[in-house]
């Protein structure tokens, strides 16, 4: 008798190679029905932002093209997975549904509901880990509890075996009759993204093949110098793989294997310091999911309970937040980061730390406001990484930067953008300001500003807060918090 079809439910794994659910479906035998469901409420919990919608459209289009080239196609549906999957099972006669697991709170809950419902209908359900090197519940300290310090977590996690990436054989077996499918344009992802996202194609190229190409280029051209160049704002010293990883166009095992292969000739792994630091960054991604899964309340609340009592500054009408969002704070390196984000849907990681510190410690605005803005504007908006990063900057999360460590935007700019090229690119009003003044134009003599065509308060804003005063106020608020936390 012919084997009944297997539905492979694609989610944040928009690739064919090293896709465990797809590999298992092929091993089962019989036709494979690839499916993607646009179900934001069920999987994400938060609505996707414009930049992520733009990327998702491109990634789904690339996956559809790859599947067609392999003799298959992608079935698209919009709605609740709990309704779409049983209906597709009936239409296709499928006896099995396979998918790769997600680890956000809403996705975990959805997995449980769907698996139970399909199981009650007699459908075989199998789920897999294709998103992480180690599942969040698979790494624990000596007491069997989750880690809250990265160094301890990664010291153990990086010693665990990493499986080789799975190779998917082509072509894919197709059903005799394909079920009904929506067209990608019916998802209206580009329409929902709006005009602010239409220019993102100048900077990004979604899809599995582009992800693999970027990885190859980074390993051959940038990885050796990664440790020295990754913090330099004007330098193309980072991998820029984060959106490809987030949408699953590339898996972490593929990255691990590629780095390992680069060191095979020398017999050393990692092959150089740049590779070691790069893998540590992959470890931070693993740690972010470890935290989000084990402490799911952190997507809304601080991990450190005492920070619930922290006094944030008032912001009538949201004017201070809006100035930060628009890159109009008067601090050039902060504004450059926020404008890079607006223009490209991405921000250099060092800039992310600088702008986050400025929001929560200079303006004393809630980290959740910053996290929400990043979620809306980043092409790599990832709930685990976003939560970890913002709680780290605010000092209220695991392994967080102490609250009393407050970045000086001027010193950060001078250290990580010493020639001022990053500022000049994204804050063109300051393009002619001499290097010694470009990170603090308010300190420049009047004739220097005049020669550069800068009029503070007119062509470029004055600093919205004084660094020394803002630092003192932030530390005072921190001191007020601590007695209440102890008393509680």
N, C-alpha and C positions, 0 to 999 in steps of 0.2 A: 504493500500500500504506500502511496506517496506520503511524504512527511508534511504535516500541516505547517503553515507559515509561522515565522517568528517575527514579532514586532520589535524593532529596536528603537527605543524612545531616546532621541537625541535631546540633550539639554545644554549644559555648559561643557560640551565635549564635541565641538563642531569640527571634527576631523575623522578621517578614515583610519590612518595608521595609528598603531598603539591605542586602539579603542577596545577596551576589554569586553564591553557588551557586544560589540559587533563581532569580535573574534569568537566569542562563545556562541553567538547565533549561527555563525558559519560552521562551527564544530558540531552543532546540533544537527545540521543538515536541513534541507528543505528551503523554500523561498524565504527571503528576508524583506521585510517591509520597513524601510527607514521612515521615522516620523519625527516631526518637530511640532510642539504645541506652544503657541503663544499664550501663556497663562501667568501673567505677571503677579496677580494676587496670590496665587498658590505657591509659586516658586520663590519670588523675590521678597514679598512682604512690603517692599517700597516700590513705587512706580519707577521705571527706568527713565533716566534723564535723556535729553536730546542727543548728546554725544554718544552714549551707549546705544541708543536706538539706531543712529546712523551706522555704527559699527556692526550691530546685529544684522541689519539689512545686508551689508556687504558680505558678512560671514556666511549667512544663510545662502546668499546667491552663489558664493564660491563652493559651498558644500553641495548644493544642487548640481552645479556644473560637474564637479568631481564624480558624483554619483551617476550622472547620465553618461559620463565617459566610461564608467565601469559597468554599464549595462543596467543600471538601476535608476531610481529617482527618489526625490524627497517628498513625502506627503506632508502637507502643511495644514494645520488646523488651529483655530482660535477658540478658546473657551477653557473651561475647567477640565483638568486632566481626569478627574474622577468621572466625568461624563464622556469625554472624548475617547478614552481608551476602551471602555466596554463596548461602545458603539463600533469602534474600528475592529475589535475582536469579532463581533458578530458579522460585520461586512466582509472581512477577509477569511473568516474561519480559522484564525490564528489560535494555536494552542499554547503559546508561550509569549511572554513580554519580558524583555531584558532592558536594563538601563544602568547607567553609571550614577553612583550616589552623589548627592549634594549634601552640604553640611550646615547651611544656614537654618535657623530655627523654623522658618515657614516651609522650607523644602523638606526638612526632616519629618515634619508633621504630615506633609503631603505624601511623602513616601509611605508612611505607615498606613494612611487611609487607603491609598491606591493598592498597596500590596495585599491588605486584608480583603478588600472588595474583590480583587481579581482572584485571590485564593478561594474565596467563597464560591466563585463561579467555576471553579475547577481549572483555572488557568495557571500554568507554570510561571512563576515569577522568580527571576534571578537578578541580583543587583551586584555591582562591582565598584572597585575603586580605580578610577583612571585619572583622578584629579590631583593626587598627592603621592609623595614618596611613602608616607606613613599615615595611616588613618588617625584622626584625632584621639580616638579612644585606645589606640594601640601603643601609645607611649605614656609611661607613668613613672613617678618617682618610687623610691624604695617603700613608701607607705601605700603605694597603689593609687595615689592621687595625681591629678594633673599638675604639670609644672606651671609656675608663674614667673620663672626667670629664664630668659632665652639661653644664656650660656650653659646652664645645667641641662635644659631641654635638648639643645643641639649637640652637646657632648655625647649624649646617649643616642639621639636619633640618627646622627650621621654614621654611627657604627652598625646600624641595622642593615641587612641585605637589601639591595635595590634590584628588582627584577629587570631583565633586559626588555627593551620595547618590543611589543608584539608586531609582527609583520602581517598585514592583511592581504590575502591573495585576491587577485582580480581575474575575471569579472565576478560581480556579485550575483547570486541566483535570484531571479525575479519571479514574482507570482504570475500566473497565467493572465489574470485580470487585475489591473491596478485599482485600488479604491479611489473614491472621490478625494480631491485635494483643492485647497484654496491656492490662489496665485500669491506670490510673495508681495506684490503691490497691494493686495487686499489687506495685508497687515497694516498698511499706512505708516510704516516705521519712519520713512523719510518725511512724510507730511507732518507727523507728530514731532519729529526732530526740529523742523522749522528752518528758517533761513540761517540761523546761527551755526548750523552744522554742515551747511552745503559746501563750505570750503575745506572741510577736513580731508578730502581726497588729495589735497596738495601735500599733505604731510603723512598720510597713512594709506596702507593697502591691506585690507583685511583678507583672511583666507589662509588655509593650511599651507599651501605652497609658498606664499609670501612669508609665513611664519618660519618655515624651515629654511628659506633663503636668508632671512635676517639672522637666524641662529648661526648658520654657516659663516656668514660675513663677520659676525661678532667674534666668533672663535678664532677665525683666521686673521682678523685685522685689529681687534680691539681688546681681546681678553687679557693678553699679556700685560697691558698697561692699565688694566681696569683699576687696580688698587690705588694707583697714583692719580688717575684722571677722573674717577667717578664722581668726585665732589666739585670739580671745576665746572662752574655754571655755563661758561661759553664753549666748553669743549664737548664734542660728541663722544664722550667717554663711557656712556652707559649702553646697555644692550637694547633698550626700548622694546623689550619682549613682553612687557606687562600686559598690554591688551590682548596679545595673542594667547598668553597663558590664561587670562581671565575667561576668555570665551572658549577655551579648550581647543584652539586651533593647533596648539602645541602642548604636549604633556611634560611634566617635570622629569619623568624617566627618560624621555628623549633628550632633554638637556643634560642630565647626568651622564648618559651614555656618550653624548657628543663630546663632553669635556673629558671623559675617561679616554675616549679614542684619541683625543689630541695629545694625551700623554703616553700613549702606548709605545711610541718609538723609544722614549727615554726610560720607560718602565716605572715612571713616577706618577702618582696620583694624589692630589691634583698636580698638574704638570708645572705650575708656577704660582707665584703669590697672587697674581691677578685672578687665576682660576680658583684658588682657595677662597678669596674674598667674594668672588662671584657666587660660589656655591653656598657661602654663608648667607648671602642675600636670598637665595632660594630657601635656605633654612628659616629665614624670617617669615617667608610666606607660609611655610609649614606651621610655624609657631602661631601665626595669626589664626589659622584654621583650628589649631589645637585649642586656643583660647576661646574662640567664638563658639565652638561646639560644646566645650565643657563649661563655659560660663555664658550661656546665650543671652542673659540679661544685659550684657555689656554693649549690645548694639544700641541700647537706649540709656543705660545707667552706668556709672563708673564702677570699675572692678573694686576699687578701694572705697569702702563704704563711707569713710569720713568725708570724702569729697562731695557727698550729697549735701553737706552743710556749707559748702563754699559760697561766698557772696559774690555773685557776678555783678558787673556794673550795669546801671540802667542805660538804655539806648532808645530814647523817645523817637518814634517814627522810623527806627531802624537806620538812621543816617550813618552811624559809624560802621555798621555792618555793610551797608551799601558802598561806602567809600572803599572798604577793604575788597569787596567783590569786584569793584570796577577798576582797581589798581590806581586809586587816587588818595593814598595815605600820606604822600609827601616823603616817604622813605623809598628811594629808588629801587633797591633790590627787592623789596616787598612788592612794589608796583610792577616790576618787571616779571616776577613770578606769576602774579595774578593775570597779567596781560598775555603772557605765554599760554596760560591755561585757556583764556578766552579765545585765543587765536587758533590753538592747535588741539584742544581737548586733552592736553597732557601738560605736566610740569616736571621739571628736573627734581629728583628726590631731595637734594640739598635745599632747593627752593621751597619744596613742600614743608620741610622742617622749619624754615625761616618764617614763612607766611603763617604757619600754624602757631608758632610761638608768639608771633606778633598779635594774632587775634586773641589768644587766650590769656596772654600775660601783659601785653601793652594796652590792649583795648578792654581786657577782662570780660570778653564776651564768651558765651558758653561754647564748649568744644562741639556740642551737637549741632550748633549753627554752622560751624565750619565743615563738619562731616556731611551735613545735608547739602551744602554747596558743592563740595567735591563730588558727592554722589551724582548730583545733577549735571556737572560740567565735564567730568573725566571720561575719556573713552575707556579707561581701564578701571572704572568705578567698581570696586570689589568690596563687599561688605566686611569681610574678615580683615583685609589689609587696611581699609579705611578706618575701621574701628580701632585697630591696634595703633595705627599711626597717630590718630587724634588723641587717644587716651595717653599715649606715650608723651606727646607734646604737652598735654595738659597736666601731666604728672599724676594722673588718677588711675592709671592702668597697670598692667603687669610689666615689670622690668622698665618702668617709666623713668624718663628724665626727671630728676628732682624738681619740685615746683620752684625752688629758689634758683635754679639754673635758668637764667633769662637771657636769651640771645640779644646782643646788641646788633640791630640791623646794619649799622654802619660798619662795625668790625667784621660781621659775617660777609658783607659785600666786599670789603677790601681783601679779605682772606681768600674767598672762593671766586671772586671776579676781579682779580687784581688790576687788570688792564681796563676794566669797565665795559668790555665788549658785550656782555650779556645785557647790561642796563641799556647801552646805546641801541641794541637791536630792538628791545621791546618797549623802551621809553624814548622814542625818537626826539622828544622835546629837549632831551639832555645830550643829544648826539655830539654837540660841539663843546660841551663842558670839559675842561682838562681832567685828566685821570685823577689827579690829587684831590679833586673836589666832586667827582661825579657821584660818589656815594653819600655825600653830605653837601649838597649845593648851597644850603643856607649858610654854610661856613665860608663860602667863597666871597672874595671882595666884590663890591658892586660892579667895578669895571670889568671883571672877569665874566660875571653873569651877563652883563650888557653885550660883551663881545660874542658870547655864545647864544644870544637871542633869547635868554631866559629871564622872565620876570616872575618872581615868586608870588604866588597868590593869583597870578593871571595865566601865564602859559604853563606853569607847573605848581601844584599846591605846596604850601608850607607844611612841615610835619604836623600831623593832626594831634600828636601827643609828644611831650618831651620824654626822652628815654629815661633819664634819671628819675624824674617824677613818677612816670608810669611804673618803673621797677619798684620804687619805694611803696607805692600804693598796692601793687600786687603782693609784695611781701607782707604788708600789713594785713591784707585780707587773708593771707595764708595763716598768719599767726592767730587771727581771730577764729579761724576754723578749728585749729587743733585742740583748744580746751573743750569746745563743745563735743568734738568727736570722742575725747577721752572721757568726758562726763557721761556720755551715752553708753 
